[in-house]
Amino acid sequence: MKAMKLVSSLFLVICLIVTVGGVAHANAKQGVVKATSLTVRASDSIESERIGSLKQGATVQIQATKGIWYEIDYQGRKGYVHSDYIQLKSTSTNPTKPSTSADIKIFINGEPLTYPISKIPMVDNSTLVPFRAIGEALGIKVEWNQAKKQVRATDQGKEVLFTLNSEDTKVNADIIQVRPSPRLFEHSTVIPLRFFSETFGADVKWNQQTKEISITRQKPVSDSTTTPGALTGVIARADTLNVRSGPSRDFNSLGKLTKGTPVEITDFSERWARIKYEGRDAYVHAFYLDLAKDGKSPYRLMTQPVVSTTGQSTTITYGKLGGFIKTSEEKFENNMTIQTEAHELTKPKERITGLSNVTVSENEKGKTLSFTVSNDFQASVSDTEGELIITVTPVIKGNILSGKKIVIDPGHGGKDPGAVANDLHESDIALDVSLRLEKKLREAGVHVIMTRDTDVYPSLGDRVKVANDSNADVFISVHANAAESKTANGTETYWNSTYAAEGSEGLAQAIHKKLIEKLHTTDRGVKQGNFQVIKQTKIPSVLLELGFVTNSSDAELMKTDEFRKKSAEAVYEGLEQYFNK
């Protein structure tokens, strides 16, 4: 029988840095957009439909908070924006909201604790600190269950299960009540530090005079250094490799490992391998490792598949671990098989609309994924150096674009805004038009591959590699122009003759014609250009210059929703004409 216990007057709380989806009503708070261009989505997911965008400085009314997303009113409908790009306006103090203190210092085994939050928060006189920082410092394994909104902490045979917004906490077989309950602070979940630390055998001391928290925990000594059957790795595809505190490039670097250094892998988080580094859990990107297991070397595996849906299009993405994994595909009527040299591969847990009879079987060199495609659907495969991507779309009868594979490259982005003038950033225009085009193409049953869909910067080489690895039909790079002369204006389209010359020129002519018809801008013509993204891309490719941000008339046009909408329509219609030749 489960025992119910009450943990009273808990002194401290810590936060888990995990993505959560709990809803907290925000009483219509106001916020201001910090990003130069912020995407508005139909639901609280990066994979959901894009319904528009907001400019920097725009004010939004926040109706509710859903994990890392803010629910807002967007043009009369419900929309969602990422909270990282919203600056909240100051409001009256909410008694249930955590206060903050910059005075408290925290030490773990004598070392100061660093944390990725702005200030130390407090709830009911309890102090909050980032969980991953404390968890890693104490050597406690933590897993997040997104579906159940639960955190599982395990170490040395003890298991603690926390549930977001619930006081009921499970410790092995017992249920106890923990107050304050786990909650959100700066998009992280908070749980009691003293309870958590002491449950796992740590000693917690508070010095009121110095406002310092000291936590001490002796790490258990293991008799063996290598776990039987464990994966091992060697740094193989980098001269030096960053070791990070978490499974993302956003986490701090703890140091570097040089080529040839062996590591033992304890777990994976998507494409990141968890290893031991200087006595603590740390992460390295698994692509750069050669793996071995049970005498097999190289040992290669696919990550758990990530399934995302946009409109009627479903994408299944496998990351490749342990280096490049060769794949080949075969089609026979409605049946498709993808043979891989991966030692490990699992089928999606989700039901995929348009697919049935999904199985994984052995082949001579690895694993084979097989499935049947429904009569009114189609499936296409992209095999890149780092990923295997399967896109399933409905057959749109009578649409010449249905079933095509198209790479869209929004120019610039991230650290590179491109041309800047007249309150415009080229990167924002390129992304906005590209996202509109992506939506139209997906609705037509097109397999769309984006070189970027947020404000990040892929290098020119990265963009070319995406195109050349994609086995796509065409590549389209979207840009805006600039010139020293403010009178320069109009639209021009570039192609290159190095590869697929005939197809590239034909694609440029078809799209450019529609751009001029739709936009009514000055026709600067179709030209050959030596831009890297079209010179080195081996499939038919074009680079579009929609207008000049340095020209006041063009700039005013490019600021409008109508111009961006018609730009996407023109490229879409140009593609229809190109494929209908």
Number of C-alpha atoms within 10 A of each C-alpha: 6 10 9 13 13 12 13 10 12 17 18 26 28 31 28 25 21 19 15 22 19 15 15 14 13 15 11 15 17 18 21 18 22 19 17 17 22 22 24 24 23 19 19 21 16 19 15 16 18 20 19 17 16 19 15 15 15 15 17 22 18 23 20 18 24 21 22 22 26 28 27 23 15 18 9 7 9 15 23 28 27 20 20 14 18 23 16 17 10 9 8 5 9 8 9 8 13 19 18 15 13 9 10 16 16 19 18 19 16 10 12 12 16 13 14 13 15 9 16 20 25 19 18 16 14 20 26 26 28 25 24 22 21 23 20 17 19 22 20 18 15 18 13 19 13 13 8 11 17 20 22 16 19 18 13 9 6 11 17 20 18 23 21 21 17 15 19 21 23 20 17 13 11 14 19 16 16 22 22 22 20 26 19 23 20 17 22 23 29 29 31 23 24 21 20 18 22 14 14 20 14 20 16 18 13 14 11 9 6 10 12 15 18 20 23 18 17 11 13 9 6 7 6 7 7 12 11 9 10 14 20 21 25 20 24 20 16 14 12 16 20 17 24 23 23 23 19 15 15 9 13 13 16 14 14 14 18 14 16 16 13 16 20 20 22 14 13 18 15 19 22 22 24 24 21 15 18 9 11 15 21 22 27 28 23 25 23 21 27 22 26 19 15 11 9 11 13 15 22 25 23 25 19 21 20 15 19 16 17 16 14 14 22 21 23 19 21 25 21 25 28 27 20 18 22 16 17 12 15 10 11 8 8 14 15 18 18 18 22 25 22 24 18 18 23 17 15 16 10 9 10 16 16 20 19 14 10 16 14 18 12 16 14 9 12 20 22 24 19 22 19 20 20 16 12 11 18 22 23 19 21 19 19 21 16 18 18 22 21 18 24 26 27 23 19 17 11 8 13 17 25 20 23 17 22 23 24 23 26 29 29 26 22 14 11 16 18 20 18 16 15 14 10 20 20 26 27 26 21 24 25 24 23 28 23 19 23 24 18 15 22 21 18 24 27 28 30 21 21 19 22 20 18 18 21 15 19 19 14 14 13 13 26 22 18 22 30 17 16 23 18 22 16 23 29 26 22 25 26 27 22 19 13 8 9 13 13 18 24 21 23 23 26 24 30 26 17 13 17 16 16 13 19 27 21 19 26 30 22 22 25 27 18 21 27 20 12 17 21 12 18 14 17 16 15 20 15 17 15 13 14 13 26 28 18 20 24 22 20 24 30 33 25 24 20 28 26 27 29 24 21 16 17 24 19 14 17 21 15 10 14 11 19 22 17 19 25 23 20 23 26 21 17 21 21 16 18 18 14 10 7
